[in-house]
Amino acid sequence: MKISTCTSILIALSLLLCLIVSAAVCADERIVFRCDFDEVAGRGGGEGKVVPGFQASRSLLIERADKGTTARRFEIPAEKFDDRFAKLEAVVKAEDVSDPPNSWNGIKVMLVFQTESGARKYPQIRIPVGTFDWKHVAETIRVPKNIKYAQLIVGLEEVAGRVWFDNLKITVGRPRRQGRRSETRVTGHDLPRLRGVMHGPKFREGDIKNLALNWKANHIRWQLNWTPMKQAEEWAKDLDDYDRWLDGALEECDKALEACERYGIKVLVDLHTPPGGRVGGGVCRMFREKRYQDKLIEVWDKIARRYKGRKVVYAYDLLNEAVEGVVADGFMDWRDLATKAAKAIRAVDPGKAVVFEPSPWGGPDGFDVLEPLDLDRVIYSFHMYRPHNFTHQGVYDDKTGIAYPGRIDGEIWNKERLREEMLPAIEFQEAFNVHIYVGEFSVIRWAPGQSGCNYLSDVTDLFEQYQWDWSYHAYREWDGWSVEHGPIKNDHNPTGTPTKRMEVLLRWFAENSHPGDL
């Protein structure tokens, strides 16, 4: 059968269009590095050997009989990283790779960035250990500003075993987002703004009364927190013990809710201690053992049934600072697990809002590549302690005397630098029309001079500019974070008059509305 001239033209045009679209996709990818080990040129320098491997092509084999580090390195011109985002990809196969001593050790596909200030960053792909067949692995990472040096490293770090690498690729540019944009920004409450503090896990009537009547706060993030936290990470492995702890924690929460109802304070119930606890690097065991994922769903069903219909509870924080590490095969990642937990709550209390913190650690950069949950009535949250060496100075006997604003870790930190750090959350809010809640922020009380006051003033100004709810960390817990205590580290007595840090919070709390005011 002959094809008509018109049909031939249409086919030709279709092929041309496909070529144009394909070229556009390739242009969007902006590949800055590629290595498949088939060509001698570009195989990098260092250890390992090129052998027959993936799909009958050549691959890089790195092996160690004992635990240690063996790697191959590839220099990449720093100027190629001219975007905020880069995607790192590889195809990897492993055989008998031992467990790493730390969460950041193991099989490495890692970039090393050095900035003009001398600071170094080490973004990498999270890859399981043990034995597995060829698999594609990838990670989208944030590119530091002012890079002067870049290097790709692949290999084994502080482990033994064999690993093969192929099809290494780096592209730059923000990944396309596919999530659904919300029609309205759901806050979970009917007040103009929630401004308050973290509290818990022990109830004290006088503290709630003071917070409401004297401080004028209208919000508490109530922690279901097993303390001391370090020991609890091990205790939480035993689910019978976990149940006994949770029952006691909920009894304290019951008392707090009754007091908050009397004093007009909205409560976010925060599951601070995950079932199973955590392992090295803060990784939640629930991403390695399925019984802990199942337990999380059970816990939220239990809490939702207990507090169904309690208007004082405006939302549930699904988990404090989730850290996935390498998610075991067949397990849900944090986004999927949180979605399942939210659905368990909705099955009991359909209208209740939930709060989701991105992994890892609920940091603002967790929004860089996050797709929103496929649910309504979700509030998105992050915690703000950047720059960490300033806010946490002297907490672990590390360096003190770091002032804000000023040069910290080789960079100038001021209000605009803080805004830049929060940019992923700002962009996420605008892209998907969602409400943002800052669940934690703080600065250690012995930061020099008025640094603490300056920092709190700048971050709260930014929260208010973007109309975010917020809660200060923390109220009448460890006095290192207390705004009621002065700057002398070894003075554990509250001051007789409000500190400058406390005045920052009180100025904002004075603008609060409370349930019944409207």
N, C-alpha and C positions, 0 to 999 in steps of 0.2 A: 504494500500500500504506500502510495506517495504522500508525503506530508506537504500541505499547502504552504505557499510563500508566507502567508500571515502567521501560520503556526510556527514556521521556522524563525521568523522575526521575534515572536513572543518568547520562544525558547532561548534565543540568543540574548534577548534583553534580560530574561530571568537569570541566565548564567552570569551576565555582566553585573546585575544587581547583587547576586551572591558574592561575587568577587569584591565588589565595593564594600558590602557589609563585613565580609571576612577581613578585608584590609583595615576597616575601621576598628573592628574588635582587636586585631593585632596591635593597631596604633594605641588603643586605649590601654592595653596590657603594659606597654612600655617595658619590655624585657631589658634588664640591665646586666644580667649574667645568666649563662647557661653552660652546663657541662654534662655530657653523657658518657665520657671516658672512651668513646670510640676513636677520637682523634688524639694523637699524642700531644699536640699543642693545646694548652689550656687545662691540663690535668692537675695543675697545682703543684705545690712543693710540700715535702714532708714524708710521712711514713705510709705504710700500706702498699698493696700491689694491685695492678689492674689484671683482672681475670675474666674468663667467660662468665656471664651472669644473666641479668634480666633480659628476657625475651631474646635469648641467643646473641645478645650484644655484649659489649665489654662493660664491666662494673668494677668499682673499687672495693677491695676486701681489706678490712682491718681486723686484726685478731691479737688477743693477748691470752697467755696461759695463766697469768697471775693478775691480781687487781692492780691497776695503774692507769696511765694515760698514754694513748697513742692517737695521733691525729694528722690530718693533711690540711693545708691552709691554701687559700686562694685570695690574693690581693685584688680588691675592686676599687676603681677610682671613686673617691669620696663624692665628687661632683655629680655622679650619676644618681645619688640619693637626694633628688631635688623635690621631694614631696613629703607630706607628713606621714605617709603610710608606705609600707613595703610588704610584699607577700613572699614568704620563704617556702619552697617546696622541694620534695625529694621522693624517690622511691627507695624503700629500705627493706632489708631482710635480716633477721637475727637468728643466732643459734647459741643457746646456753649462756646468754649474757646475765651476769650475776646482779643481785640487788645492789643498788647504789647506796652509799652512806648518807647522802643528802638528796633531796628531791631534785636539785638542779644538776646532779651528776648523772652518768649513765651514757646512753647513746646520744651523741651530739650532732645536731645540725644547727649551728649557732653563728650569728653575726657578732662581730666585735666592732663597736663604734667608739672612736675617740674624738671628743670635741676640741675646739680651739682652747678651751679652758683647761684641758687635760683630763676631764672627767671621762670615764669609760662606762659603756652600757653593753649588756650581753643578752640581747633577745634571742630566743631559741624555740625550736619546735619541741613540744612535749611528745616523747616517744616511749612506748612501753619497753620493758626489758624481758628477759626470758627467751623463748623461741617462737618465731612467727614467720610465715611466708611473706613474699613480696607484698608490700602495702604502700599506698600513696599517703604521705603525711604532709601537712601544711600548717602554717601559722601566719596570720597577719599581725604585723608589729608596728609600733609607732617609731618613727625615725627622729632621733634627737636633732636639735638645731645646731648649725655651725660645725658640721662634721669636717674633720681634716684627715681622717684615716678610717678605712673600712676593710674588714677581712672576714671571709667565710671560713669556718672551721667545721670539719666533719671527722668523726672518730669515736673513740671510747674514752670515758673519763672516770677514773677511780673504780673501774669494774674490769672483770675478765669476760672472755667470750669471743664470738666472731660476729661481724656485722658487714653487710654489703650495702653499698650506696650506688644509686644511679639517678639519671635525669634530674640533676640539681638545677634549680631555676629560681631566680629572684626577679620579681616585677615590682614596679612602683605605681602608686596611685590608690585612691580610696576604693575599696570594694563596693560594688553596687548593692544597695539595700533593697530587700524585697518585702519588708514588713508592712502591715496594714496601719494606716494613719487613723488615729482615734477621732471621732466626731467631736468629742468634748474632753476637756482635761478633768479627770476625776480626782478629787482630793480626798474623798471618803468622809468629809464633814461639811458642815454648813457655816463655818466661821470664815471671816476674811483671811485669817492666817493662823497657823499654829506655831507658837514659839515656846520652847520649854527646855527640858533637861532629860538626860538619862537617869534612871533610878532603879534601884533594886540590888539584890533580890530580897532584902529583908524589909518588912513593913514597919514604919514608925509613924504613928498618927501625927505627932508634932511636926515632923518633917513635911508631910503633905500639907498640913495646915499653914505652915510658914511659907511654903512654895506658892500657895494660892493667895493667901491674904497679904503677905508682905512683899513677895517677889512679883506677884501678879502673873505668874506663868499660867498658860492654859493647856499645857500638854506635857505628858510624861511618856517616854519610851521605857516601858517596864521590862526589865531583863529577867527572863527565866534562865538564870546563870548559875551553874554548879561551881561553887568555890571551895577551896582555892582552885583556880582554873587549870594550872599546870597538872596537878594531881588528877583533876577531873577528866582530863583527856584520856587517861588510862582507865579510870573508874567506869567511864561511859561505855567501855567495851562490853561490860556485863549488862544485858538488857533488863534483867530483873532488878539490879541495882539502879539502873537508869529510871525504871518505872517508879521505884520507891522515892528517888530524888525528885522526880517530876511531880508526884503527888504532893510532896511537901512544898515544892515551889509554887504550885497552883493554890495551895491553901494561903500562902503569903499574898499571892496575886489577888485572891478573893477579897482579902481585907483591904488591899490597896484600892480595888475597884469601888468598894463601898464608900471609902473616904473620898475618892475622886468624884463620885456622884454627888456627895454632899457639898464639895467645894468647887464644883464646876470645872473639872480638869478632864480633858480628853486623853484616852490611853491607847497607845500602840503596844500590843503584846508581842514581845520580841523573843523568839526562840534562840537563845544565845549559845547554848551548849548542844551540839549536834549529836544524835544517836551514834554511838561508836567512838565519839571523840575524834582526835586528830593524831596524825603521825608526823614525821619530820617535815619541816617546812610549812606546817599548818594544814597539810592536806587532810581533808575529811575522809575518814575510813569508809564512809558510805559510797565512795566512788571506787572502792576496792572489794567490798563485801555487800552482797545484795540484801542480806537481812537488815542492814542498817538503812538502806533505801526504803524497804518495806516498813520499817519502824517509823521513819519520818512521816509517811502517809498516815499511819495509825495514830501518831501523836497529834497531828493536826485534826483528824476526825474527832479525837477525844477533846481537844481544846475547844473546837467549834461547838460541840454539843454542850459543853460546860457553860459557854458564854453566849449561846444563841439568844438573841433578843436584847442583849445588854448594850444599850446605845452608848454608854460610856466608852466601850471598846469600839473605836472607829475603824480599826484595821488590824491585820496580823502581819508581822514581819517574819517571812517564811524561814529565814535562817540568817544569823549574823555572820557576815564575812566568809561566805563559802569559798573554799579552795579546792579545785578539782584535781590538780596535778594531772597525771595520765589516767584517764578514765578507762577502766578495765573493759575488755571486749564484752559486748552484750549488755552493758550497764547504761543507764540514762545519764546524760550530762546534766549540769546544774539547771540549765534552762528547761529541759524536758521534765526533770524531776520536780522542779518548782511548779511547773504547769500542772502536773499530776496532783501535787499537794494542794494547790489552789482549787482544783476541781473537787477534791475531797471536802474542802471547806464549803464550797458552793453547794454541794449536795445536801449539806446540813443547814447552811445559812446563805441562801442564794444572793442576797444583796451586799454581803460583806466585802469590803475592799481588802486587797492584799498588797504587801510591800515586797518588792523584789530588788535585791542587791546583786549586781553582776559579780562574777568571779574574775580574778582572784581578789580577795580581801575587801570587796566592796569599794575599790578605788575608782576615781572618776574616769580613768583610762579604760575601765571595763566596758564603757559605752562605745568605744572606738568602732567595734565591728558587731556589736550586739544587735540582734533582731528582736523586736518587741514580742512578748508572749502573745500567743494567739487567744487572748482572753480580754474581756472588758473589765473595768474597775480595778486596774493595776496601777499602783503608784511605784515609781522607780526611784531608788535611793542610792546615795553614795556617801562615803565617809571622807572627811577632809583633814588630813594631818600633814599636807605637803607644805614646805619641805621638811621631811622627817627629821633630819639632823638638827633642825631648829626647834620644832615642836617637842621633840623627845630628848633634848640635850640633858645629859646627866641622869637619865632614867636608868641606864645600864652602866653607870660609871664611865660613860664616854665623855667626849669633849663638851665643855660648857663655855659660856661667854659669847655665844653666837647671837648677834643682834639682828632684829628685823625693824624696818627695811634695811637691806644691805647686801653684801656679797656673801653668798652661802654656797658651798660646794662649787666655787668657781663661777657662779652665775649671780646676776643682780636679781634679787627677789623684792618685789613691791606689789602694789595692788594689781597692776596690769599683768604681772607675771603670775599671780594667783588666778586671775581670770583665764589666762592661757591654760593653766593646769586644769581648770574646770571646763574648758571648751568642749570636750567630748560630751559632757552632760548637757551643756547648752545646745549643742547641735542636735543631740538626740531628742531633746524636748521640742525643738522647732520642727525636726523632720517628721515626728510621729504625733505631735500635739498631745503630749503626756505631761503629767504633773511630776515634779521632782521634789524629793524630800531629803534633806541632809540629816542623816540619822546620828552622826557623830562628828564633832570637830572639837579641837582643844589646843592648848599650848601649856607647857609645863610652867608652873608658877614662878620658878627661879630664873626664867629668861631675863637677860640683863636690862636694867633701866625700865623704860616703858614699852619694851618690845612686845610683851604679851598683850598689853592694851592695844598697841598699834595693829598687831596681827588680828585680834578678835574684831576690832573695829572694821578692818578692811574686808575680812571674810563675811561678816554679817551684812555689811553694805552690799556686797555682791549677791548674797542670798536674797536680800530684799529687792534688789534691782530685777532679779529674775522671778520674783514672787514664789520663792520656795519656802515650804515649811522647814523648821529646823529644831534640833535638840542638842544642847551643849553636853559634852562629856567631861565631867559627870557631877552629880549632886550628892554630896556627903558620902562619898566612897573613900578611895585613897586620897589623902590630902595633897598629893602632888599635882592633881588636876583641879583642886578646889579654888574657886574665885573668892572664897571667904577667908583664905589664908594668904599671908604675905610672902615676900620673895626670899626669905631666909630658909634654906633647905631644911635645916634641923629644928626649926621652930614649928611645932605641930599644933600650936594654939591658934584659933581663928582671931582675926583682927577685930578691934573694937568698932572700927568704922569700915564702910565698904571700900574694897580695893578699886583701883582704876579698871581692872579687868571686870570686876563685878558690875561696875557702873555701866559698862558697855551693854551687858545683858539687861540690866534693869531699865535702861532707856528704851530698849525694844519691847520688853515685857509691858511697859506702861502703855503701849499702843494696843495691847491685846483686847479682844472681845472674848467673853465667856458664854457658855451655854446659858440661855435665858436673857442675855443682854439684848438680843436682836428682836 
